[in-house]
Amino acid sequence: MNQYRRKHQDSHARQIIIVLVVLLCALIFITRLFFLQVLNDSYKDNADSNAFLKKTIYPARGLIYDRNNNLIVSNQPVYDVMLIMREMVDFDTLGFCNTLNITKAEFDDRIKDIKNKRKNPGYSRYTPQVFMSQISTSSYGLLQEKMFRFPGVLTQQRVLRKYSMPHGAHALGNVGEVSQKQIDEDSYYVRGDYKGQSGVEKTYENELRGEKGVEILLRDVHGRIKGKYMDGAKDINPVSGKNLTMGLDMELQRYGELLMNGKMGSIVAIEPSTGEILALVSSPSYDPALLVGRERSANYARLLKDKKRPLFDRPVMAQYPPGSTFKLVQALIFQEEGIINANTAFPCKRGYYYTKTRKMGCHEHKSPLDLAGSIQHSCNAYYGYALRDFLDLNLDKYGSTDNAYNVWRNYVMSMGFGLPLGIDFPNEKGGTIYKSTTYDKIYGKNRWKSSTIISTSIGQGEILATPIQIANLAALIANKGYFYTPHIIKKIEGGEIDEKYRTKHVVDIKEKHFDVVQYGMELAVKKGTARFGQIDSLVFCGKTGTAQNPHGEDHSIFMGFAPKENPQIAIAVYVENSGFGATWAVPIASLMIEKYLHGSISAKRLHIEKRMMESVIEPKAKESEKK
Amino acid sequence: MRRNENILKMLDWWTIGLYLVLIFIGWCTIYAACYDYDNAEIFNFSANHGKQIIWISTALILGAIILTIDSKFYSNIAYLFYVLMIILLIATIFLATDTKGSHSWLNFGAFKIQPAEFAKYATCLCLSAFLSKSQIDLRRNKDLMLAMGIILLPALIIIAQSETGSALVFFSFFILLFREGMNGMILILGVFAIVFFILVLRYNNLPDAVVGVDVPELLGFILVFAIAVITALIFLRIYTKDKTCMLTFLGINIGIYAVGIILANFIPAVKTWYFAALSIGVSIIFLFIWGMVMHRQTYLLISAFLMFSIALSGSADYAFNKILAPHQQIRIKIVLGLEDDPQGAGYNVRQSQIAIGSGGLTGKGYLNGTQTKLNYVPEQDTDFIFCTIAEEWGFIGSTLFIIIYATLMLRLIFLAERQRSAFSRIYGYGILCIFLFHFFINLGMVTGITPVIGIPLPLISYGGSSLWGFTLLLFTFIRLDANRMEVLQAR
């Protein structure tokens, strides 16, 4: 009995041990699961990166219209041909090659490249691989018809920019793949994204690009897509980019580019009452479509190498001495400062002797001239005298030449010179207006006077300005005392254009001083330096200029506005290496004005148009530099 | 007639209920694991979840048939069945076609059967019949050897079929032997063997990546020897209560270690493991002499334990490298953290842990698991099925699942203990062992605490052979239990 009991107790102990073993097992796993599932968060991220393919849905980029609501830039679909190697069974290789218009050898090479792990690190037999990128819509149509014969082939749509005309490349700018630097700067972008790289596309990138959407797809272990996560409940829809309307008149732009054909230079036209840029011609130009799609990088490299620098955005980047156009600035400042008035006259003996022996030359015209006459005939001497009176002979008023110069400089700066205007355009240059301290550094304090810097009086020497600054000057004079910062934008869909383009910049010069200047400019067109530019039945104002060019033939400049009453267009035309302003810049500007205001060119001036469009001016070095 | 009326009342509906709950959970999980976003049809018999409906239906019929068979039948056929099974197992080695390197599947047209699955059943019945004989006493070495023979014979044949995973299940019968009177020390030594094996593998060859601090050379040996000496001291305390011996023993070892640590610190050429070896060596000799002097076998046995420790740790590397197949070696290395190969051999384990871990506290919801559904977890409806449960139901759900499973196992112990017939009791413990082993290894491998051994989670994993096998095991026991009032089953 005792033995039976002991045996029973022993069995019972063993039973308890086994029960404990079972409980211990359960406890081990519950603890382990607690660590895996509750305490450790990293598995969740691992799982998400395993299973979720976050596919970006690209929004349609905003469209761009011109001021007359013509669609200028739109989107066109192109197609990448993709292959899934694993599914390519019974593949009609020859038919496929014929459809895409490639040879069997090219096909084989491409397949080899795809499978090359070094060239294509993301290769997998299960996922689509790019076989051929950006085929045209017509090839796509052909392929689509025969798709059933090519198992494993699929296409992926991409959107590229499409231009309605081969003009306005500089103004419109282009869209290109983001660089690593741009990715680092803005986390919105990832590799392979597109971004506006110049022109309007760049400035208004944020408006045009819209907001990317995300589609969360489920990806299996082989990389195959198995549907949408939660039926798309967590997807984010893309927001289309905003459409833009530009102030640009594409017809005028096109016309300007045709007139500049074969020449280098710029045309900037501005609507004075708003500051909207009507035309922004940089010549030589190129077809914006060149920088789209597969050929983009090859074409870009070619344009970059071109000696005539077609990629250089001359209207906003080229800085020239403004030449005689700058006399208008001087006339306004000297009047306001009381140095001269409408009746002040200075003699001109084919120039202005600022020392006994040194002369700033001038051309043949009657003498003496009053202010309007000095503008009409572009007399250099007049401005030499006036500058001398201002800087050297008014010391009781200003105290010193330095002070007088600074008064002058403030006026000039207020007219939009010396600093970039702040247009809605990338890479704008500001030109140069020296500070008095800069002259102090060069010549020494109080060791310079009007004669030292005499060439600034006629817009040469140290003064540099861009064509758009000169066009802006024309607008300022047209408005008799104010301007709006020039801008290319007219309307943003569902938004307002930047405050700064709606702000009037008023220059501290009385309106009556503008009247004299305008009168002088009117005379210049009627019977002065710009008389080749006359348009029947139109009274308009203009001023020629010649920018001295140390590297070659002088640049021809014209600036003006039309009509004189209620001006609609202010314009600056630069033709490089073409010599005196009247020869090329004047007719081109006048044709632009006529085109814009009348819509067409009068019959008797068509020969001028023809000559302008057909003539070619090659840049040539000065005789002296040729050697 | 009366007996048939009674049997329904006598059936243990708790166990049947748990069985039904588990196969239901199993089917739902298989459905979730095979769930295709495009094809969610339930009765799709080409998909595994559809086929499982067939397996479940047939398993239920099988269970019902088993319940109608007279309970004496099982004890009567036990030996015969065992012998036939051994013959079938041997035949299978030659008849089976090569399936991923293993020769364990017999093809009958469209059907495939793995005899090893049923060998467990035969062995369990045979052991029950053998151990329930009144003259058998596992305290006797001869009887113990016979019992071990019954267990190891099919295991060895199955190893010869290259199905090591299935063969390991047979070792779980040692728990049964323990319940039936085998000396517990054997199990304890077994546990020591495993611990020593792991320590030597883990700490003798620490890869550079794992080592953060300076560790002594052959750290594995040092740990094993130290643990063995401490264990010997505990044995002395329990089995001899000889204070003089214990104090001397302790003094000698502390002395050796103290000198060793000081010397190793000052002389770089002197390694710590020299003194660990010296300590265990001196301990063996000391206990041997003490035993001879005192004329007591206990000291000699403890001395033998220490020798066993040295032999085991010395041969661990050899056994690991020469006996285990390369894929087994790497699985063990991965679970020990000696190797990290998330793309290769470690892929399964890594992905299953991601799936489980990503379930979080509450899970992603039924049919919302991403890792299992998108095939990141391999064998997701068979061996790794627990991942789907854990991913979709989270910590709360999987804990509940473990509780249900543990409840079934505890219920089996309860049932076994209430048997009046030794045959039924032993059989009950036999199937408990099988369930426990599968449960432990399967969950262990998916959670990364045991090496990957490809065995299914009973009643949950997809597969006909497995479901039939476990139904057979369980319902036989339920049938035996229904007859528990008939005392004279065998003994």
Interface residues (C-beta under 8 A of the other chain):
Chain A: D10 S11 R14 Q15 I17 I18 V19 V21 V22 L23 C25 A26 I28 F29 I30 R32 L33 F34 L36 Q37 V38 N40 S42 Y43 K44 N46 A47 D48 N50 A51 F52 L218 R219 D220 V221 H222 K226 G227 Y229 M230
Chain B: D36 Y37 D38 I175 F178 R179 G181 G184 Q351 Q353 I354 A355 I356 G357 S358 G359 G360 L361 N368 T370 Q371 K373 L374 N375 Y376 A390 E391 G394 F395 S398 T399 I402 I403 Y405 A406 M409 L410 I413 E417 Y429 L432 L436 F439 F440 L443 G444 T447 G448 I449
